[in-house]
């Protein structure tokens, strides 16, 4: 990832993937992981105060989805994420 932030890399990947159609987050994850295996390491959990909260990279994807939603680039219909044209 040529010096760009993880979030900017995930933003581009999410927008790229959603150009092909709306997806659920669980369906987006493996595609993003396939595009950026270097950033999607399943061996790293998000741990806060000794409690495990799933894969760290999935949390990055989730916060990136929220950032794109705030920017008005994608929307969530309760099931799937859609690109806003």
CORCORGI-V478827 format. One record per pair of residues at least 24 apart in sequence whose C-alpha atoms are under 8 Angstrom apart, sorted by sequence separation. I is the first residue (numbers start at 1). J is the second residue. D is the distance in Angstrom with one decimal. If there is no record, write none. Layout:
I & J & D
I & J & D
//
This chain:
29 & 58 & 7.1
29 & 61 & 7.8
6 & 39 & 7.5
10 & 60 & 8.0
10 & 61 & 6.4
14 & 65 & 7.7
7 & 60 & 7.0
11 & 64 & 6.2
6 & 60 & 7.9
7 & 61 & 7.7
10 & 64 & 6.7
11 & 65 & 7.6
24 & 79 & 6.0
25 & 80 & 7.1
24 & 80 & 4.3
25 & 81 & 7.3
7 & 64 & 6.0
11 & 68 & 7.1
23 & 80 & 4.9
24 & 81 & 6.0
22 & 80 & 5.8
23 & 81 & 5.4
15 & 74 & 8.0
22 & 81 & 5.3
23 & 82 & 7.1
22 & 82 & 4.6
21 & 82 & 7.0
22 & 83 & 7.1
21 & 83 & 7.8
18 & 81 & 7.5
18 & 82 & 6.4
19 & 83 & 6.5
18 & 83 & 5.8
15 & 83 & 6.9
//
